[in-house]
Amino acid sequence: MHIQQDNKNINIAAIVLAGGKGTRLFPLTLNRCKPAVAYGGRYRLIDVPISNSLNSNIRNIYVIAQYLPVELQKHLTNTYQFDSFFPGSLDLLIPQEKPNGERIWFEGTADAIRKNLDKILEMPVDYFLILSGDQLYNIDFQQMFKFAKEKNADLTIAALPVEAKDTNRLGILKTDKDDKIIDFYEKPESQEILDALELDDHFLKRWKVSNNKKYLGSMGIYIFKREALKKILTEDGREDFGKHLIPSLIHKAKTCAFVYDGYWEDIGTVNSFYNANIALTNPSFGLKIYDEANPIYTKAHHLPGAKINSTIINSSIICEGSVVSAKEITNSMVGLRSCINKGTIIHDSVLLGNDFYNPPSQNQTLPKNFEIGENCLIQKAIIDENVKIGNEVQLINKNNLSTYDGNGIYVRDGIIVVSSGTYIPDGFIF
């Protein structure tokens, strides 16, 4: 694993919030937390914030998890290892158990850090970078950190210009000409509030923002001064940064906005997850994964290159270890160890791949191998890990459903989702 290194102490540590249950991403979160969901054919969502931190030479990282943390813990242990040549630390913090067996659960973003504050403050740094475990971006946090120090801000929020249709899912803020935040609302709905938060012409011209992006949305990425973080968490016992603490903090401390103009996506729904994966097949959009200077790190898989037999492939990514004899694959992401048999056509789909080619021999309830059979047709679908699909299966959403819950087959926003471990028999049509 190659990691950029600078011996200069940059005096900042990262905290990745990875405890979300990911209800809107169900059924992909049926057996795992959202940050542990596979992405881009070979990564996990958690790899993106950690990789951006490491590429920015932020080498001391806390990950706070809660919901189904076992798979996440396994991935972090197998992926991120430091030594004397690549010094650093990555600590996973999960709810602690009281002597009587009761768990101390985290009740929000701020509450998760508050309940781990004693451990976090053991790190001898003056700043903390707070990140979400389920967002996609390519950011040089050194630039944001430099901005925070120049402004001498107690809190710096990364923000990007957004359209009106996005305001109901983000914290929306407004700044003065010196980048100081003067107003903040979490997911505003009132048109009166939106009118007050609309960016002025000076801002639009300064940042060369298109006229349809009239609002500044919080990305949920924060840099806190150490003492400011400690003070707000000990004095204000409410649970959430965006909903509770930040609207109060802008009146008590110096808060500034760092404007970012690159790719950013919050993986909140099946639709956003699907689009973010398909975007990787477009060379001019999506997360930059072909950047040798700033790679996305993940577990070393030690797999051979994909084996492709007489398949027409258009605008698609085929990951390592795949064995493909399909008739056609178009505009699709094909994950690790995917096996696709002859005659099959796959369009506009995301295959998350497999943990192994064959399930453990002692598990008699699973099929002999994980694969997509012969002469299948799959359109606009997400196939989760470790799925067996028989011959002549059609997954085409023939009834044009928007939402559906079945036995291993679901529909969200018109996208078919086949959950992990599902077996679809020969001739099945959906």
N, C-alpha and C positions, 0 to 999 in steps of 0.2 A: 504494500500500500504506500503510494507516494503522497506525502503531505508536505505542503510548503511550510517552511520553518524559518522563524526569525528569532534570534536569541533575545531580542529586546522585549522586556516585560511590558505588555500593553495594558495591564491593570484592569482587566475586565473578564468576567466569567459569564457563561451562558446557562440559562434555565429553560428547558424545553418542557412545555406542558403537554403531556401525552395521556391524560386520564380520561378523555372523552369516551362516552359509550358509543357515539356514532349512530344514534337511532335512525336518522334520515339516510344513512348509508346502508341500512339493513337491506338484503341479507348478507352483504359482504362482511358485516360485523357480527354475524351470527356466532362465530366461534373465536373471534379475535377482537382486540381493540382497534380503533380506526387507524392509529399510526402504524400498526403492524400489517395493514392491508398491502398486498403486492401492487406495485406500480411500475409502468414502463417496461414490463416484461421480465425485469430482473432485480428491481429495487424494492424497498419498502418505503412508505410515505415518510417515516421517521428519518430516513437517510438524507432527505433534502435539507431540513434545518441543521442537522449535525454537520453535513458536508459543507454548507455555507459558512458555518462557524469555523470549522477547521481550515477552510480555504482563506478565511479572514484572520488566521492565526489566533483564534480564540480556542484555547486548547484545554480549558477546564470547564466541564459541562456537567450539569445536573439534568436528569430526566425524571420528571414526576409522573408516575403512572398510577392507575387505580383499577379500571375495568379490564378483566381478563389479561393480566400482565405477563403471563407465562411465556407466550410466543414472542412477545416483545423483548422480554429479558433474554431469552435464548438468542434472538437475533443480535442484540447489542453485545452480548458476551462473545459471540462468534465473529463479530465484525470489527469492533473497535478495541484495539489493544495497543497500549503505550508501553514504552520502555525507556532506557536511558538515552537512546538515540533519537527517539520521538517522544519527548516527555509530555505528559498531560494526564488528565483523569476524566473518567466518565462514571458517574454514580447514579444508579437507579434508586429512586425514593418511592416507596409504596406505603399505603396506610399501615400504621403500626397496630399491633394487637395488645390490648390491655391484659393484665394478669387474669382477669375473669373471662377472657376470650372475646371480648367485644372489640370490634374494629373501629378505629377513628377515621371515618370517611371524610373525603374532601368534598366541599359543597360548592365550589366555584373556582375560578382562576386565581383570585386573590387568596381565597381560603387555603388552596393547595400549597401556596408558597408560605403563607402564615404558619401553617402547621408543620412546615419543615424549615422554618426560619433559623432556628438554632444551628442546624446542620449546615445550611447554606452560608451563614455568616462566619463559619469557620474558614472559608476561603478568603485569604488576605488581599482582596481587591477593593477598589473604590467605586466600581461600576458593575451593574448586572444587566445583561441583555436577556430579555424575556421573549420567548418564541413559542409558536404553536407547533404541535407535532403533526399537523395535517394540512400544511400549506406548501405551495410550489412557487419557487422564485429563484433567481440568480442575483444575489445582492452581495456587494462588497461591504461588509459591516464595518470595515476600517473607515470608510468614508462617513458612515453614519456616526461612528464613535468620535471621529475628528470634529464633525459638526456639533455633537453634543458638548464636547469640551470647549469649543470656540464660543458657543452660546452660553456656557456655564449653566446649562439647564439641569434642573432637578429631575425632570422627566422629558425624554425625547420620544416622540411617536412617529414611526414611519407611516407615511400616508401617500395616496395616489389619487389623481383626478378620476372621478367616476361619473357615469350618467345617472339621470334621475331614477331609472329603473333599478339601480343597484343600491339606492339609499336605504331601503327597508331591510337590508341584511348586514349593514355595516354601522359602525360608529361614524358619524359625520361631524367634521370639525371646521372651524374657521380661524384664520390667522390674521395678524396685522402685517404691516410691511416689513417688520423685523423677524418674521416667522414665529412669533409668540402666539400660542393658542389662546383665543379670546372667547371661544364658545365651543361646546361639545354636546352632542346628543347621540345616544345609542339607539340605532334603528328608528329614526324619526318617521312618523306617518302623517303628521299634520302639515298641510300645505303652507300654513303660516310659519311654522318652524323652518320648513325647507326654504322658503323665500328669504328668511333671515340668514340662512347658512349659505346661500348661493354665492359663488366666487365673483369678485368684482373684476372689471376689465384689466386693472393693474396686474392682478395675479395671472389672468389668462395670457396676457402679453409677456409677462416675465418668464413664465414656464412654457410658453408656446403651446398652450393647451387648446384643443379644438373646442368650438363653441358648444357642442353637445355634452361635453364633460364639465358640468357647472358646479360640481361638488367635490369636496376633498374627503376621501374615505380613509378611516383608520385601517391599517393592515394587521392590527393586533400584534405588532412588533414594537417593543418598548426598550429603551435604555434608561435605567434608574441610577441616580447616584445612590451609593450604599446607604447613607444616612436618611435620604428621602424615602427609600423603600422601607427601611426599618420603621421610620416614624409613621408613615401612612398605615402600615399593617398593624402596628401596635395601638394606634389611636382610633382607627376606624375598623370596627369588627365586621363590616359587611363583606359579602362573599365574592363579588365580581369586579374586575378592573373596569371594563367598559361601561357596565350598567350602573355601578355604584361609586367607585373610588375616583376615577378620572374626572367625571363632571365636578366633583368637589375639589379635587386637587388643583385644577386650573385657576381657582380663586385663592389658593393658599400657597402655591409654590410657582416657580418659573417652569412653564411647560412649553416646549417648542415642537414644531412639525418638520420632519425631514422628508422632503418631497422626492418620491421615487417614480420613475417613468418607464420601467421595464415590465416584463411579464410577471404576473402574480395571480395565483388562483387559490381560493379557499375550497378545499374538498369537503363540502358540506352535504352533498346529495349524490345519488347515483348518477344523475345527469351530468353534474360537474366532474365527477370521477371519469365517466365515459368520455366526455369531451376532452379532458386533459390528457388521456391516453391516446386518443385518436389524433390530437394535435401534434404529438411527437412524430407522426408520419409526414407532417408538413415541414419542409426544411426551413421555412421562413417564419414559423410560429411555434409557440409552446416552450417548454422548459429546454434550456440549452444543455444537452447531455453529451454533445460532441465537442467539448472544450477541454483539451488536455491540461491547460493551466489551472482549471477549476473543475475537477471531476466530481461526479456524484459517487461517493464511496458506498460500498455494500459488501456483503459476504462474498468471499472467493468461492466460486462454484466448481472450478476445476473440470469444466465440461468441454467436449470437443465442439468444433464449429457445426452449424446446422447442416444436415444432409437433405438436399432437395432433389426430388426425382420428377422431371417432366411437369413442373408446375408453373403456370403463368402467375407472376407476382407483380402487382401494381401498388405503388405508394404504401408499402407495408414494411414492418420490422419483424424479422424472424430471429429469435434469440438462440443462444447457445444450447446445444444438446437436442435441438428439435430434429425430428425425422418426418419429412413432409413429402407425401406423394399425391397431394390434392390436385384437383383439376385447375382450380383458380383461387387465389387469395388477393383481395383488393381492399385497400384503405383499412388495414387491420393491424393489430398488434398481437404477435404470437409469442407467448412467454416461454420460459425455460422448459426443456424436456417435453415440449408439445409433440404429440404423435398424431398425424392426420393422414388418413388412408385415401386410396385412389378414388377419383370421381367426385370428391367432395368439393363444394364451392362455399367460400366464406367471404362475406362482404360486410364492411363497416362494423367489425366486431373486435372485441378485446378478449384474448385468451390469456388468463393469468399464469398458465403453465402448471407444472407439477413439482412436488417435492422430491419425487422419485418416479421411475418408470413403472415399477410394480409395487403394490402395497406389501407390507410385511406378511410373510407367508403364514404367520400364526393367526392373522385376521381373516377368518373364513367368510365374513359377511361382505367383503369387498370383491369387485371383479378382479380377474387375473392381471389386468393391466389398465392403465389410464390412457385413453385414446379417443379420437373421433373416428368413427367407422367409415365405411365406403359409401359413396353416392349420397352424402348428406348435403343439406342446404341450410346454411346458418346466416342470418341477416340481422344486423343491429342487435347484437347480443353481447353480454359479458359472461364468459365461462370461467367460473372460479376454479381454484386449484383442485387437483385430484378428482377429476370428473371422468366418467366413462360414458360415452355416447355410442349407441349401437349403429348398425347399418341403416341407410335409407331414412334417416331421421330428418325432419324439417322443423327448424325453429325459425319461424317467419312472422309470428304474431298475426296469424291469418284473420283473427277477429278484430284487429286494430285496437287492442286494449291499451288503456293508459296505465291502469293499475290492476294487479292480479296477485293473489297469494295461493300457491299450490304446493304440492309435495315435491320440494326441491326446485321448482320452477316458479319464478316471480316475474312481475312486470312493474317497472317504475318509470314514469315519464315516457312510456312507449318503448322502453328498452327491456329486452328479455334478460333476466339474470338467472343463471343456473348455479345453485349454491354448492359449496365445497362438499365433496363426498357423494354427490348424486350419481345414480345410474339411470340412464335413459335407454329403454329397450328398443330393439329393431322396429322400424316402421312407425315410430311415434311421430305425430304431427301436431304442432302447436301454433 
